[in-house]
Amino acid sequence: MMEINEMNAAKARNKRIIDAILRKAERDLPGVLDLVGIYGSFMSGDVHEKSDLDLLIVIRTPEGYALADGMILDDVRIGYDLYCMTWHGLAEEARFRDPNISRLMDAEIVWSAGDEVLQKLEALRDQVRNQQSRPYGAADYEAAAAVLDEAKQACRMLMEQDTLAGAYRWAARALNSLENAVAMLNRHYFRLGGRRRYQELRQLVHIPVDFCEKIEEIASAQSISGIQNGVKGLLDETAGCFEQVQKFYGLQAQDAGENFQGDHDPAQEEEKPAGEKSDAEKPDGRMLDDRVRDDKKPATAENLRGTYEEMYSNWRNKMYLAAETGDRRLSLLTLASLDAMLQEIGEEIDIPDYPVMEIYDPDDLVKNAEGFDRILEEYQKVYEKAGMAVNHFPDVDAWAEAYLEKKD
């Protein structure tokens, strides 16, 4: 728990950041900003002294991406990733095909352009609530089965691994998908922070016996065969849980077809705006497969800007929180998130290969966190080679001054 003075200081930083965004929007981009809301640890009760500020920043047009920024405040050693999204992105989340939609559902709106946009947001939230409250049917089952298929794919890759690092990589991706699949099977979206994932999972009705305990066993395993057997066993038990749900609700086997569309109407699909992140590209979304391209672009300031700050903001302090609390699951999945992002960048851009998963040691979470820092130090060299400096500021006031001076 944070001390009162620490909480007050954090809230003051948050207010300074939000005020700067609103001022920049009003001055430089009138009519472009629709909503600003707070979600994440400050809303879920998971806040700690190194918590960053998770903001829902909804923009009306792509010009609003100029409001986005990423920075590290050196006085508190906290990174911030100010990410903007369009209504298209929120509408995709409202389809409820992934349980990581708390920013849509739980954000406390602190500023809006008016009642019209608030009603638009509430309509999207109602869309999710309606899916949760309607009689359980094939569409609900198939949405969960589609995520379970991702776990099966990760498990297949895991079975091909002959190194411990490769086994940890694919085990983490399988576990991430299994947690998401079980949540979707229960029509549940994750409301709490990652360190309380077990608490949230244990409250679900349809879940394999000892699901969380078996995740912990996998995160503690130190042999390839132990990891493979653990994940394969948990996948089989989760698939069995799916079959029980299918029988309980009287769904036919063909209802879980591969061509799932759910409530999505292709005729109403909007073109995805430039800069909009897909679920797989979100920090806490589904993890990506390995892909290799021969026509990689050289690393430049233009195509790498903000990536270091995003990695620092999303995951660095989670690594140290995991070490402090002895949370192996959080340490493993956080390292795997960094690994996935670096792989994703490396698919398109010529950057070095980083041995992220070689760092993971279930018996030394402090070493894991320190290894995370070493990877960031190496990635910073790519920034410097591309002619960029990491966006460091001594405090929030220095950032706000630079942010407001910047003309996009």
Beta strands, then each sheet from edge to edge (+ up, - down):
strand 1: 33-39
strand 2: 54-59
strand 3: 69-73
strand 4: 78-82
strand 5: 84-86
strand 6: 108-112
strand 7: 297-298
strand 8: 349-350
strand 9: 392-393
sheet 1: 5+ 2+ 1- 6+
sheet 2: 4+ 3- 9-
sheet 3: 7+ 8+
end
